[in-house]
């Protein structure tokens, strides 16, 4: 039976988001043909942004000819409505009206969204549901447990209304998460971050535009340590940052309460624009979310090195085991960071040699073609086990 599953065409539906939301709204406002796009055309438009994880998994799964893999974008009303239009036609208005009534009378939230997702899953009939981003309660996916392998990926803080036992398999790049999920009895696999080398062909080669930059989320929840650190560093250097301010569950302080960050903020960025900033920067500064517990393995490291940018990141105890020397630079504290920035801004040749070595290392070891191959083998094995278990029930 395993050989049949291995070599037969399998279907995977991946759920993800364009992040941050402000970036998506900005892009939608630029697309004058937005209303006329079909669902498939709009999906391809979103993928082409190269935001977040784009089609880095689904593209390479499809390339194996063993999978039919597709993207579904959450937290996007335009995508949701185009999906409803394709599946339901004018009946979508009845569904939406029912959702409004249930929300007002019984505080049932997301009825319309969940029903559209449910109908699309039933239409697509996936063997695997891969939820890469987690805006929905994990219990929602349990209704598909008898028909699909339920797979999640988590690398930031635990979402609200989320439990590891709602999944058949979890991927993470956080060792502490793996320990925690394994203790709950859900198989958890350490999954590499990566870089898709297709991105390189989609960027411009030009002179450096910026001295030192940071791209990512800041705020007083999940990012408190790096927010305070970057705020302190930014007042001493020629610095610009793009990203978003995390406004949920904070201690009450906003961007305006951090004058240095407010003054150097350049707006939301993601996708190809973000990659281009990495490539255009002399130094790309990096730090980790609070839940990383000091481990240096975030997606930003792979994105910066992947495009050939120079990465200056906080030292972490896993570096000696996970990375060779000479592919990025590290700092230990504020003083060390400022000294390293000053040094590498002067040492152009050394900086470029390190950046080139980092790019080669990522291309040879962390390309998504390899990551997707491992992913395919692992979920195929889990799918086989699940089918056997269901037959024995």
Secondary structure, 3 states (H helix, E strand, C coil): CHHHHHHCCEEEEEEECCCCHHHHHHHHHHCCCHHHCCHHHHHHHHHHCCCCCCCHHHHHHHHCCCEEEEEEECCCHHHHHHHHHHHHCCHHHHHHHHHHHHHHHHCCCCHHHHHHHHHHHHHHCCCEEEECCCCCCHHHHHHHCCCCEEEEEECCCCCCCCCHHHCCEEEECCHHHHHHHHHCCCEEEECCCCECHHHHHHCCCCCCCEEEEEEEEECCCCCHHHHHHHHHHHCCCCEEEEEEECCCCCCCCCHHHCHHHHHHECCCCCHHHHHHHHHHEEEEEECCCHHHCCCCCCHHHHHHHHCCCCEEEECCCCHHHHCCCCCCEEECCHHHHHHHHHHHHHCHHHHHHHHHHHHHHHHHHCEHHHHHHHHHHHHHHHHHHHHHHHHHC
